Amino acid sequence: MKDLVLQVAKALVDHPDDVRVTKLERNNHTLLEITVNTEDVGKIIGKQGRIIKALRNVVKACALRDNKKVSVELSNR
């Protein structure tokens, strides 16, 4: 799933080399944290948050199929 998020994020931004996805495991939950260039934050969020919501929905659907809990967050670093 980390690779899926990475590929989608790289396709959306102007600076794909700056995209990083960090996987953090906590108990029964996985957090995928996306870090992008500050100029690309708006491209990942999209108008009214539509892009990030869609990405979260795709990840959630994949996670449910595998009986896992996965969330996606955009880092402000």
mmCIF file of the N, C-alpha and C atoms, coordinates in Angstrom:
data_MODEL
# 
_entry.id   MODEL 
# 
loop_
_atom_site.group_PDB 
_atom_site.id 
_atom_site.type_symbol 
_atom_site.label_atom_id 
_atom_site.label_alt_id 
_atom_site.label_comp_id 
_atom_site.label_asym_id 
_atom_site.label_entity_id 
_atom_site.label_seq_id 
_atom_site.pdbx_PDB_ins_code 
_atom_site.Cartn_x 
_atom_site.Cartn_y 
_atom_site.Cartn_z 
_atom_site.occupancy 
_atom_site.B_iso_or_equiv 
_atom_site.pdbx_formal_charge 
_atom_site.auth_seq_id 
_atom_site.auth_comp_id 
_atom_site.auth_asym_id 
_atom_site.auth_atom_id 
_atom_site.pdbx_PDB_model_num 
ATOM 1   N N  . MET A 1 1  ? 0.811   -1.182 0.000   1.00 0.00 ? 1  MET A N  1 
ATOM 2   C CA . MET A 1 1  ? 0.000   0.000  0.000   1.00 0.00 ? 1  MET A CA 1 
ATOM 3   C C  . MET A 1 1  ? 0.866   1.262  0.000   1.00 0.00 ? 1  MET A C  1 
ATOM 4   N N  . LYS A 1 2  ? 2.006   1.191  0.643   1.00 0.00 ? 2  LYS A N  1 
ATOM 5   C CA . LYS A 1 2  ? 2.923   2.325  0.667   1.00 0.00 ? 2  LYS A CA 1 
ATOM 6   C C  . LYS A 1 2  ? 3.339   2.695  -0.756  1.00 0.00 ? 2  LYS A C  1 
ATOM 7   N N  . ASP A 1 3  ? 3.613   1.684  -1.576  1.00 0.00 ? 3  ASP A N  1 
ATOM 8   C CA . ASP A 1 3  ? 4.018   1.933  -2.959  1.00 0.00 ? 3  ASP A CA 1 
ATOM 9   C C  . ASP A 1 3  ? 2.899   2.578  -3.766  1.00 0.00 ? 3  ASP A C  1 
ATOM 10  N N  . LEU A 1 4  ? 1.664   2.164  -3.517  1.00 0.00 ? 4  LEU A N  1 
ATOM 11  C CA . LEU A 1 4  ? 0.508   2.747  -4.198  1.00 0.00 ? 4  LEU A CA 1 
ATOM 12  C C  . LEU A 1 4  ? 0.399   4.237  -3.876  1.00 0.00 ? 4  LEU A C  1 
ATOM 13  N N  . VAL A 1 5  ? 0.485   4.581  -2.608  1.00 0.00 ? 5  VAL A N  1 
ATOM 14  C CA . VAL A 1 5  ? 0.392   5.980  -2.181  1.00 0.00 ? 5  VAL A CA 1 
ATOM 15  C C  . VAL A 1 5  ? 1.547   6.783  -2.776  1.00 0.00 ? 5  VAL A C  1 
ATOM 16  N N  . LEU A 1 6  ? 2.732   6.212  -2.789  1.00 0.00 ? 6  LEU A N  1 
ATOM 17  C CA . LEU A 1 6  ? 3.901   6.894  -3.338  1.00 0.00 ? 6  LEU A CA 1 
ATOM 18  C C  . LEU A 1 6  ? 3.721   7.190  -4.823  1.00 0.00 ? 6  LEU A C  1 
ATOM 19  N N  . GLN A 1 7  ? 3.265   6.206  -5.586  1.00 0.00 ? 7  GLN A N  1 
ATOM 20  C CA . GLN A 1 7  ? 3.077   6.396  -7.025  1.00 0.00 ? 7  GLN A CA 1 
ATOM 21  C C  . GLN A 1 7  ? 2.007   7.433  -7.332  1.00 0.00 ? 7  GLN A C  1 
ATOM 22  N N  . VAL A 1 8  ? 0.905   7.392  -6.612  1.00 0.00 ? 8  VAL A N  1 
ATOM 23  C CA . VAL A 1 8  ? -0.171  8.364  -6.832  1.00 0.00 ? 8  VAL A CA 1 
ATOM 24  C C  . VAL A 1 8  ? 0.311   9.765  -6.477  1.00 0.00 ? 8  VAL A C  1 
ATOM 25  N N  . ALA A 1 9  ? 0.969   9.901  -5.345  1.00 0.00 ? 9  ALA A N  1 
ATOM 26  C CA . ALA A 1 9  ? 1.456   11.214 -4.912  1.00 0.00 ? 9  ALA A CA 1 
ATOM 27  C C  . ALA A 1 9  ? 2.469   11.782 -5.903  1.00 0.00 ? 9  ALA A C  1 
ATOM 28  N N  . LYS A 1 10 ? 3.372   10.953 -6.389  1.00 0.00 ? 10 LYS A N  1 
ATOM 29  C CA . LYS A 1 10 ? 4.369   11.416 -7.358  1.00 0.00 ? 10 LYS A CA 1 
ATOM 30  C C  . LYS A 1 10 ? 3.716   11.877 -8.657  1.00 0.00 ? 10 LYS A C  1 
ATOM 31  N N  . ALA A 1 11 ? 2.629   11.227 -9.044  1.00 0.00 ? 11 ALA A N  1 
ATOM 32  C CA . ALA A 1 11 ? 1.935   11.600 -10.280 1.00 0.00 ? 11 ALA A CA 1 
ATOM 33  C C  . ALA A 1 11 ? 1.209   12.938 -10.151 1.00 0.00 ? 11 ALA A C  1 
ATOM 34  N N  . LEU A 1 12 ? 0.884   13.344 -8.944  1.00 0.00 ? 12 LEU A N  1 
ATOM 35  C CA . LEU A 1 12 ? 0.100   14.560 -8.724  1.00 0.00 ? 12 LEU A CA 1 
ATOM 36  C C  . LEU A 1 12 ? 0.934   15.834 -8.590  1.00 0.00 ? 12 LEU A C  1 
ATOM 37  N N  . VAL A 1 13 ? 2.187   15.713 -8.222  1.00 0.00 ? 13 VAL A N  1 
ATOM 38  C CA . VAL A 1 13 ? 2.976   16.886 -7.833  1.00 0.00 ? 13 VAL A CA 1 
ATOM 39  C C  . VAL A 1 13 ? 3.938   17.351 -8.929  1.00 0.00 ? 13 VAL A C  1 
ATOM 40  N N  . ASP A 1 14 ? 4.461   18.560 -8.747  1.00 0.00 ? 14 ASP A N  1 
ATOM 41  C CA . ASP A 1 14 ? 5.451   19.113 -9.674  1.00 0.00 ? 14 ASP A CA 1 
ATOM 42  C C  . ASP A 1 14 ? 6.878   18.705 -9.314  1.00 0.00 ? 14 ASP A C  1 
ATOM 43  N N  . HIS A 1 15 ? 7.084   18.293 -8.075  1.00 0.00 ? 15 HIS A N  1 
ATOM 44  C CA . HIS A 1 15 ? 8.416   17.897 -7.597  1.00 0.00 ? 15 HIS A CA 1 
ATOM 45  C C  . HIS A 1 15 ? 8.367   16.447 -7.090  1.00 0.00 ? 15 HIS A C  1 
ATOM 46  N N  . PRO A 1 16 ? 8.272   15.466 -7.997  1.00 0.00 ? 16 PRO A N  1 
ATOM 47  C CA . PRO A 1 16 ? 8.118   14.069 -7.560  1.00 0.00 ? 16 PRO A CA 1 
ATOM 48  C C  . PRO A 1 16 ? 9.313   13.515 -6.795  1.00 0.00 ? 16 PRO A C  1 
ATOM 49  N N  . ASP A 1 17 ? 10.485  14.095 -6.994  1.00 0.00 ? 17 ASP A N  1 
ATOM 50  C CA . ASP A 1 17 ? 11.664  13.601 -6.268  1.00 0.00 ? 17 ASP A CA 1 
ATOM 51  C C  . ASP A 1 17 ? 11.617  13.943 -4.786  1.00 0.00 ? 17 ASP A C  1 
ATOM 52  N N  . ASP A 1 18 ? 10.784  14.905 -4.410  1.00 0.00 ? 18 ASP A N  1 
ATOM 53  C CA . ASP A 1 18 ? 10.668  15.314 -3.009  1.00 0.00 ? 18 ASP A CA 1 
ATOM 54  C C  . ASP A 1 18 ? 9.603   14.536 -2.243  1.00 0.00 ? 18 ASP A C  1 
ATOM 55  N N  . VAL A 1 19 ? 8.891   13.654 -2.921  1.00 0.00 ? 19 VAL A N  1 
ATOM 56  C CA . VAL A 1 19 ? 7.803   12.905 -2.274  1.00 0.00 ? 19 VAL A CA 1 
ATOM 57  C C  . VAL A 1 19 ? 8.380   11.763 -1.443  1.00 0.00 ? 19 VAL A C  1 
ATOM 58  N N  . ARG A 1 20 ? 7.937   11.680 -0.205  1.00 0.00 ? 20 ARG A N  1 
ATOM 59  C CA . ARG A 1 20 ? 8.330   10.592 0.700   1.00 0.00 ? 20 ARG A CA 1 
ATOM 60  C C  . ARG A 1 20 ? 7.079   10.048 1.366   1.00 0.00 ? 20 ARG A C  1 
ATOM 61  N N  . VAL A 1 21 ? 7.014   8.734  1.512   1.00 0.00 ? 21 VAL A N  1 
ATOM 62  C CA . VAL A 1 21 ? 5.925   8.099  2.255   1.00 0.00 ? 21 VAL A CA 1 
ATOM 63  C C  . VAL A 1 21 ? 6.565   7.263  3.347   1.00 0.00 ? 21 VAL A C  1 
ATOM 64  N N  . THR A 1 22 ? 6.213   7.573  4.578   1.00 0.00 ? 22 THR A N  1 
ATOM 65  C CA . THR A 1 22 ? 6.753   6.873  5.736   1.00 0.00 ? 22 THR A CA 1 
ATOM 66  C C  . THR A 1 22 ? 5.662   5.993  6.328   1.00 0.00 ? 22 THR A C  1 
ATOM 67  N N  . LYS A 1 23 ? 6.009   4.757  6.597   1.00 0.00 ? 23 LYS A N  1 
ATOM 68  C CA . LYS A 1 23 ? 5.060   3.799  7.170   1.00 0.00 ? 23 LYS A CA 1 
ATOM 69  C C  . LYS A 1 23 ? 5.355   3.639  8.653   1.00 0.00 ? 23 LYS A C  1 
ATOM 70  N N  . LEU A 1 24 ? 4.360   3.949  9.485   1.00 0.00 ? 24 LEU A N  1 
ATOM 71  C CA . LEU A 1 24 ? 4.505   3.822  10.932  1.00 0.00 ? 24 LEU A CA 1 
ATOM 72  C C  . LEU A 1 24 ? 3.508   2.790  11.447  1.00 0.00 ? 24 LEU A C  1 
ATOM 73  N N  . GLU A 1 25 ? 4.002   1.783  12.138  1.00 0.00 ? 25 GLU A N  1 
ATOM 74  C CA . GLU A 1 25 ? 3.152   0.723  12.686  1.00 0.00 ? 25 GLU A CA 1 
ATOM 75  C C  . GLU A 1 25 ? 2.894   0.993  14.163  1.00 0.00 ? 25 GLU A C  1 
ATOM 76  N N  . ARG A 1 26 ? 1.631   0.979  14.543  1.00 0.00 ? 26 ARG A N  1 
ATOM 77  C CA . ARG A 1 26 ? 1.254   1.142  15.953  1.00 0.00 ? 26 ARG A CA 1 
ATOM 78  C C  . ARG A 1 26 ? 0.146   0.156  16.264  1.00 0.00 ? 26 ARG A C  1 
ATOM 79  N N  . ASN A 1 27 ? 0.419   -0.765 17.173  1.00 0.00 ? 27 ASN A N  1 
ATOM 80  C CA . ASN A 1 27 ? -0.555  -1.794 17.558  1.00 0.00 ? 27 ASN A CA 1 
ATOM 81  C C  . ASN A 1 27 ? -1.130  -2.454 16.307  1.00 0.00 ? 27 ASN A C  1 
ATOM 82  N N  . ASN A 1 28 ? -2.430  -2.334 16.081  1.00 0.00 ? 28 ASN A N  1 
ATOM 83  C CA . ASN A 1 28 ? -3.065  -2.935 14.904  1.00 0.00 ? 28 ASN A CA 1 
ATOM 84  C C  . ASN A 1 28 ? -3.352  -1.898 13.832  1.00 0.00 ? 28 ASN A C  1 
ATOM 85  N N  . HIS A 1 29 ? -2.633  -0.794 13.873  1.00 0.00 ? 29 HIS A N  1 
ATOM 86  C CA . HIS A 1 29 ? -2.908  0.314  12.969  1.00 0.00 ? 29 HIS A CA 1 
ATOM 87  C C  . HIS A 1 29 ? -1.638  0.715  12.221  1.00 0.00 ? 29 HIS A C  1 
ATOM 88  N N  . THR A 1 30 ? -1.783  1.037  10.946  1.00 0.00 ? 30 THR A N  1 
ATOM 89  C CA . THR A 1 30 ? -0.670  1.516  10.139  1.00 0.00 ? 30 THR A CA 1 
ATOM 90  C C  . THR A 1 30 ? -0.957  2.940  9.693   1.00 0.00 ? 30 THR A C  1 
ATOM 91  N N  . LEU A 1 31 ? 0.017   3.809  9.849   1.00 0.00 ? 31 LEU A N  1 
ATOM 92  C CA . LEU A 1 31 ? -0.101  5.190  9.399   1.00 0.00 ? 31 LEU A CA 1 
ATOM 93  C C  . LEU A 1 31 ? 0.862   5.398  8.241   1.00 0.00 ? 31 LEU A C  1 
ATOM 94  N N  . LEU A 1 32 ? 0.340   5.866  7.114   1.00 0.00 ? 32 LEU A N  1 
ATOM 95  C CA . LEU A 1 32 ? 1.170   6.234  5.976   1.00 0.00 ? 32 LEU A CA 1 
ATOM 96  C C  . LEU A 1 32 ? 1.237   7.756  5.947   1.00 0.00 ? 32 LEU A C  1 
ATOM 97  N N  . GLU A 1 33 ? 2.420   8.287  6.182   1.00 0.00 ? 33 GLU A N  1 
ATOM 98  C CA . GLU A 1 33 ? 2.604   9.731  6.258   1.00 0.00 ? 33 GLU A CA 1 
ATOM 99  C C  . GLU A 1 33 ? 3.279   10.215 4.973   1.00 0.00 ? 33 GLU A C  1 
ATOM 100 N N  . ILE A 1 34 ? 2.603   11.124 4.260   1.00 0.00 ? 34 ILE A N  1 
ATOM 101 C CA . ILE A 1 34 ? 3.118   11.662 3.007   1.00 0.00 ? 34 ILE A CA 1 
ATOM 102 C C  . ILE A 1 34 ? 3.815   12.987 3.291   1.00 0.00 ? 34 ILE A C  1 
ATOM 103 N N  . THR A 1 35 ? 5.034   13.122 2.806   1.00 0.00 ? 35 THR A N  1 
ATOM 104 C CA . THR A 1 35 ? 5.770   14.375 2.902   1.00 0.00 ? 35 THR A CA 1 
ATOM 105 C C  . THR A 1 35 ? 6.087   14.829 1.482   1.00 0.00 ? 35 THR A C  1 
ATOM 106 N N  . VAL A 1 36 ? 5.722   16.079 1.161   1.00 0.00 ? 36 VAL A N  1 
ATOM 107 C CA . VAL A 1 36 ? 5.965   16.623 -0.178  1.00 0.00 ? 36 VAL A CA 1 
ATOM 108 C C  . VAL A 1 36 ? 6.619   17.997 -0.063  1.00 0.00 ? 36 VAL A C  1 
ATOM 109 N N  . ASN A 1 37 ? 7.082   18.509 -1.181  1.00 0.00 ? 37 ASN A N  1 
ATOM 110 C CA . ASN A 1 37 ? 7.607   19.865 -1.262  1.00 0.00 ? 37 ASN A CA 1 
ATOM 111 C C  . ASN A 1 37 ? 6.502   20.833 -0.857  1.00 0.00 ? 37 ASN A C  1 
ATOM 112 N N  . THR A 1 38 ? 6.853   21.910 -0.175  1.00 0.00 ? 38 THR A N  1 
ATOM 113 C CA . THR A 1 38 ? 5.835   22.858 0.303   1.00 0.00 ? 38 THR A CA 1 
ATOM 114 C C  . THR A 1 38 ? 5.003   23.445 -0.833  1.00 0.00 ? 38 THR A C  1 
ATOM 115 N N  . GLU A 1 39 ? 5.566   23.539 -2.023  1.00 0.00 ? 39 GLU A N  1 
ATOM 116 C CA . GLU A 1 39 ? 4.822   24.054 -3.175  1.00 0.00 ? 39 GLU A CA 1 
ATOM 117 C C  . GLU A 1 39 ? 3.760   23.072 -3.658  1.00 0.00 ? 39 GLU A C  1 
ATOM 118 N N  . ASP A 1 40 ? 3.878   21.799 -3.296  1.00 0.00 ? 40 ASP A N  1 
ATOM 119 C CA . ASP A 1 40 ? 2.977   20.761 -3.790  1.00 0.00 ? 40 ASP A CA 1 
ATOM 120 C C  . ASP A 1 40 ? 1.888   20.360 -2.805  1.00 0.00 ? 40 ASP A C  1 
ATOM 121 N N  . VAL A 1 41 ? 1.866   20.955 -1.632  1.00 0.00 ? 41 VAL A N  1 
ATOM 122 C CA . VAL A 1 41 ? 0.882   20.565 -0.616  1.00 0.00 ? 41 VAL A CA 1 
ATOM 123 C C  . VAL A 1 41 ? -0.539  20.737 -1.143  1.00 0.00 ? 41 VAL A C  1 
ATOM 124 N N  . GLY A 1 42 ? -0.804  21.845 -1.807  1.00 0.00 ? 42 GLY A N  1 
ATOM 125 C CA . GLY A 1 42 ? -2.137  22.100 -2.349  1.00 0.00 ? 42 GLY A CA 1 
ATOM 126 C C  . GLY A 1 42 ? -2.553  21.094 -3.402  1.00 0.00 ? 42 GLY A C  1 
ATOM 127 N N  . LYS A 1 43 ? -1.603  20.587 -4.160  1.00 0.00 ? 43 LYS A N  1 
ATOM 128 C CA . LYS A 1 43 ? -1.917  19.590 -5.192  1.00 0.00 ? 43 LYS A CA 1 
ATOM 129 C C  . LYS A 1 43 ? -2.328  18.257 -4.574  1.00 0.00 ? 43 LYS A C  1 
ATOM 130 N N  . ILE A 1 44 ? -1.740  17.913 -3.440  1.00 0.00 ? 44 ILE A N  1 
ATOM 131 C CA . ILE A 1 44 ? -2.100  16.675 -2.752  1.00 0.00 ? 44 ILE A CA 1 
ATOM 132 C C  . ILE A 1 44 ? -3.453  16.825 -2.058  1.00 0.00 ? 44 ILE A C  1 
ATOM 133 N N  . ILE A 1 45 ? -3.711  17.988 -1.491  1.00 0.00 ? 45 ILE A N  1 
ATOM 134 C CA . ILE A 1 45 ? -4.984  18.209 -0.800  1.00 0.00 ? 45 ILE A CA 1 
ATOM 135 C C  . ILE A 1 45 ? -6.122  18.351 -1.799  1.00 0.00 ? 45 ILE A C  1 
ATOM 136 N N  . GLY A 1 46 ? -5.928  19.139 -2.844  1.00 0.00 ? 46 GLY A N  1 
ATOM 137 C CA . GLY A 1 46 ? -6.964  19.358 -3.845  1.00 0.00 ? 46 GLY A CA 1 
ATOM 138 C C  . GLY A 1 46 ? -8.019  20.336 -3.359  1.00 0.00 ? 46 GLY A C  1 
ATOM 139 N N  . LYS A 1 47 ? -8.911  20.725 -4.263  1.00 0.00 ? 47 LYS A N  1 
ATOM 140 C CA . LYS A 1 47 ? -9.993  21.643 -3.899  1.00 0.00 ? 47 LYS A CA 1 
ATOM 141 C C  . LYS A 1 47 ? -10.895 20.993 -2.870  1.00 0.00 ? 47 LYS A C  1 
ATOM 142 N N  . GLN A 1 48 ? -11.100 21.693 -1.777  1.00 0.00 ? 48 GLN A N  1 
ATOM 143 C CA . GLN A 1 48 ? -11.938 21.231 -0.671  1.00 0.00 ? 48 GLN A CA 1 
ATOM 144 C C  . GLN A 1 48 ? -11.512 19.856 -0.155  1.00 0.00 ? 48 GLN A C  1 
ATOM 145 N N  . GLY A 1 49 ? -10.239 19.511 -0.341  1.00 0.00 ? 49 GLY A N  1 
ATOM 146 C CA . GLY A 1 49 ? -9.710  18.256 0.179   1.00 0.00 ? 49 GLY A CA 1 
ATOM 147 C C  . GLY A 1 49 ? -10.092 17.025 -0.613  1.00 0.00 ? 49 GLY A C  1 
ATOM 148 N N  . ARG A 1 50 ? -10.553 17.205 -1.829  1.00 0.00 ? 50 ARG A N  1 
ATOM 149 C CA . ARG A 1 50 ? -11.043 16.068 -2.617  1.00 0.00 ? 50 ARG A CA 1 
ATOM 150 C C  . ARG A 1 50 ? -9.966  15.044 -2.951  1.00 0.00 ? 50 ARG A C  1 
ATOM 151 N N  . ILE A 1 51 ? -8.763  15.500 -3.285  1.00 0.00 ? 51 ILE A N  1 
ATOM 152 C CA . ILE A 1 51 ? -7.699  14.571 -3.682  1.00 0.00 ? 51 ILE A CA 1 
ATOM 153 C C  . ILE A 1 51 ? -7.272  13.709 -2.498  1.00 0.00 ? 51 ILE A C  1 
ATOM 154 N N  . ILE A 1 52 ? -6.991  14.331 -1.364  1.00 0.00 ? 52 ILE A N  1 
ATOM 155 C CA . ILE A 1 52 ? -6.550  13.560 -0.197  1.00 0.00 ? 52 ILE A CA 1 
ATOM 156 C C  . ILE A 1 52 ? -7.662  12.639 0.295   1.00 0.00 ? 52 ILE A C  1 
ATOM 157 N N  . LYS A 1 53 ? -8.909  13.079 0.217   1.00 0.00 ? 53 LYS A N  1 
ATOM 158 C CA . LYS A 1 53 ? -10.034 12.220 0.618   1.00 0.00 ? 53 LYS A CA 1 
ATOM 159 C C  . LYS A 1 53 ? -10.133 11.001 -0.288  1.00 0.00 ? 53 LYS A C  1 
ATOM 160 N N  . ALA A 1 54 ? -9.971  11.213 -1.591  1.00 0.00 ? 54 ALA A N  1 
ATOM 161 C CA . ALA A 1 54 ? -10.032 10.096 -2.541  1.00 0.00 ? 54 ALA A CA 1 
ATOM 162 C C  . ALA A 1 54 ? -8.894  9.112  -2.292  1.00 0.00 ? 54 ALA A C  1 
ATOM 163 N N  . LEU A 1 55 ? -7.712  9.632  -2.038  1.00 0.00 ? 55 LEU A N  1 
ATOM 164 C CA . LEU A 1 55 ? -6.564  8.768  -1.753  1.00 0.00 ? 55 LEU A CA 1 
ATOM 165 C C  . LEU A 1 55 ? -6.800  7.964  -0.478  1.00 0.00 ? 55 LEU A C  1 
ATOM 166 N N  . ARG A 1 56 ? -7.345  8.614  0.543   1.00 0.00 ? 56 ARG A N  1 
ATOM 167 C CA . ARG A 1 56 ? -7.662  7.908  1.793   1.00 0.00 ? 56 ARG A CA 1 
ATOM 168 C C  . ARG A 1 56 ? -8.713  6.830  1.567   1.00 0.00 ? 56 ARG A C  1 
ATOM 169 N N  . ASN A 1 57 ? -9.708  7.106  0.725   1.00 0.00 ? 57 ASN A N  1 
ATOM 170 C CA . ASN A 1 57 ? -10.750 6.115  0.443   1.00 0.00 ? 57 ASN A CA 1 
ATOM 171 C C  . ASN A 1 57 ? -10.191 4.892  -0.271  1.00 0.00 ? 57 ASN A C  1 
ATOM 172 N N  . VAL A 1 58 ? -9.286  5.109  -1.215  1.00 0.00 ? 58 VAL A N  1 
ATOM 173 C CA . VAL A 1 58 ? -8.672  3.980  -1.928  1.00 0.00 ? 58 VAL A CA 1 
ATOM 174 C C  . VAL A 1 58 ? -7.855  3.127  -0.960  1.00 0.00 ? 58 VAL A C  1 
ATOM 175 N N  . VAL A 1 59 ? -7.069  3.777  -0.116  1.00 0.00 ? 59 VAL A N  1 
ATOM 176 C CA . VAL A 1 59 ? -6.249  3.051  0.861   1.00 0.00 ? 59 VAL A CA 1 
ATOM 177 C C  . VAL A 1 59 ? -7.142  2.304  1.846   1.00 0.00 ? 59 VAL A C  1 
ATOM 178 N N  . LYS A 1 60 ? -8.208  2.953  2.285   1.00 0.00 ? 60 LYS A N  1 
ATOM 179 C CA . LYS A 1 60 ? -9.129  2.311  3.229   1.00 0.00 ? 60 LYS A CA 1 
ATOM 180 C C  . LYS A 1 60 ? -9.778  1.073  2.609   1.00 0.00 ? 60 LYS A C  1 
ATOM 181 N N  . ALA A 1 61 ? -10.161 1.165  1.335   1.00 0.00 ? 61 ALA A N  1 
ATOM 182 C CA . ALA A 1 61 ? -10.771 0.020  0.652   1.00 0.00 ? 61 ALA A CA 1 
ATOM 183 C C  . ALA A 1 61 ? -9.785  -1.140 0.542   1.00 0.00 ? 61 ALA A C  1 
ATOM 184 N N  . CYS A 1 62 ? -8.548  -0.845 0.208   1.00 0.00 ? 62 CYS A N  1 
ATOM 185 C CA . CYS A 1 62 ? -7.520  -1.893 0.133   1.00 0.00 ? 62 CYS A CA 1 
ATOM 186 C C  . CYS A 1 62 ? -7.262  -2.507 1.504   1.00 0.00 ? 62 CYS A C  1 
ATOM 187 N N  . ALA A 1 63 ? -7.253  -1.670 2.525   1.00 0.00 ? 63 ALA A N  1 
ATOM 188 C CA . ALA A 1 63 ? -6.991  -2.151 3.883   1.00 0.00 ? 63 ALA A CA 1 
ATOM 189 C C  . ALA A 1 63 ? -8.130  -3.028 4.384   1.00 0.00 ? 63 ALA A C  1 
ATOM 190 N N  . LEU A 1 64 ? -9.365  -2.637 4.103   1.00 0.00 ? 64 LEU A N  1 
ATOM 191 C CA . LEU A 1 64 ? -10.514 -3.441 4.533   1.00 0.00 ? 64 LEU A CA 1 
ATOM 192 C C  . LEU A 1 64 ? -10.495 -4.823 3.898   1.00 0.00 ? 64 LEU A C  1 
ATOM 193 N N  . ARG A 1 65 ? -10.066 -4.872 2.654   1.00 0.00 ? 65 ARG A N  1 
ATOM 194 C CA . ARG A 1 65 ? -9.969  -6.154 1.955   1.00 0.00 ? 65 ARG A CA 1 
ATOM 195 C C  . ARG A 1 65 ? -9.016  -7.101 2.679   1.00 0.00 ? 65 ARG A C  1 
ATOM 196 N N  . ASP A 1 66 ? -7.971  -6.517 3.275   1.00 0.00 ? 66 ASP A N  1 
ATOM 197 C CA . ASP A 1 66 ? -6.967  -7.310 3.990   1.00 0.00 ? 66 ASP A CA 1 
ATOM 198 C C  . ASP A 1 66 ? -7.192  -7.328 5.496   1.00 0.00 ? 66 ASP A C  1 
ATOM 199 N N  . ASN A 1 67 ? -8.351  -6.829 5.954   1.00 0.00 ? 67 ASN A N  1 
ATOM 200 C CA . ASN A 1 67 ? -8.682  -6.752 7.385   1.00 0.00 ? 67 ASN A CA 1 
ATOM 201 C C  . ASN A 1 67 ? -7.626  -5.996 8.186   1.00 0.00 ? 67 ASN A C  1 
ATOM 202 N N  . LYS A 1 68 ? -7.198  -4.850 7.659   1.00 0.00 ? 68 LYS A N  1 
ATOM 203 C CA . LYS A 1 68 ? -6.207  -4.015 8.329   1.00 0.00 ? 68 LYS A CA 1 
ATOM 204 C C  . LYS A 1 68 ? -6.774  -2.616 8.524   1.00 0.00 ? 68 LYS A C  1 
ATOM 205 N N  . LYS A 1 69 ? -6.167  -1.872 9.438   1.00 0.00 ? 69 LYS A N  1 
ATOM 206 C CA . LYS A 1 69 ? -6.520  -0.470 9.649   1.00 0.00 ? 69 LYS A CA 1 
ATOM 207 C C  . LYS A 1 69 ? -5.347  0.378  9.175   1.00 0.00 ? 69 LYS A C  1 
ATOM 208 N N  . VAL A 1 70 ? -5.592  1.164  8.151   1.00 0.00 ? 70 VAL A N  1 
ATOM 209 C CA . VAL A 1 70 ? -4.545  2.012  7.580   1.00 0.00 ? 70 VAL A CA 1 
ATOM 210 C C  . VAL A 1 70 ? -5.110  3.411  7.391   1.00 0.00 ? 70 VAL A C  1 
ATOM 211 N N  . SER A 1 71 ? -4.330  4.415  7.776   1.00 0.00 ? 71 SER A N  1 
ATOM 212 C CA . SER A 1 71 ? -4.745  5.794  7.538   1.00 0.00 ? 71 SER A CA 1 
ATOM 213 C C  . SER A 1 71 ? -3.628  6.536  6.813   1.00 0.00 ? 71 SER A C  1 
ATOM 214 N N  . VAL A 1 72 ? -4.012  7.606  6.135   1.00 0.00 ? 72 VAL A N  1 
ATOM 215 C CA . VAL A 1 72 ? -3.070  8.418  5.369   1.00 0.00 ? 72 VAL A CA 1 
ATOM 216 C C  . VAL A 1 72 ? -3.111  9.835  5.913   1.00 0.00 ? 72 VAL A C  1 
ATOM 217 N N  . GLU A 1 73 ? -1.942  10.381 6.209   1.00 0.00 ? 73 GLU A N  1 
ATOM 218 C CA . GLU A 1 73 ? -1.839  11.754 6.699   1.00 0.00 ? 73 GLU A CA 1 
ATOM 219 C C  . GLU A 1 73 ? -0.807  12.500 5.861   1.00 0.00 ? 73 GLU A C  1 
ATOM 220 N N  . LEU A 1 74 ? -1.020  13.786 5.724   1.00 0.00 ? 74 LEU A N  1 
ATOM 221 C CA . LEU A 1 74 ? -0.082  14.651 5.021   1.00 0.00 ? 74 LEU A CA 1 
ATOM 222 C C  . LEU A 1 74 ? 0.755   15.380 6.058   1.00 0.00 ? 74 LEU A C  1 
ATOM 223 N N  . SER A 1 75 ? 2.055   15.192 5.993   1.00 0.00 ? 75 SER A N  1 
ATOM 224 C CA . SER A 1 75 ? 2.962   15.801 6.966   1.00 0.00 ? 75 SER A CA 1 
ATOM 225 C C  . SER A 1 75 ? 3.190   17.268 6.622   1.00 0.00 ? 75 SER A C  1 
ATOM 226 N N  . ASN A 1 76 ? 3.378   18.087 7.630   1.00 0.00 ? 76 ASN A N  1 
ATOM 227 C CA . ASN A 1 76 ? 3.629   19.504 7.398   1.00 0.00 ? 76 ASN A CA 1 
ATOM 228 C C  . ASN A 1 76 ? 5.106   19.851 7.522   1.00 0.00 ? 76 ASN A C  1 
ATOM 229 N N  . ARG A 1 77 ? 5.961   18.903 7.332   1.00 0.00 ? 77 ARG A N  1 
ATOM 230 C CA . ARG A 1 77 ? 7.412   19.141 7.422   1.00 0.00 ? 77 ARG A CA 1 
ATOM 231 C C  . ARG A 1 77 ? 7.929   19.720 6.138   1.00 0.00 ? 77 ARG A C  1 
# 
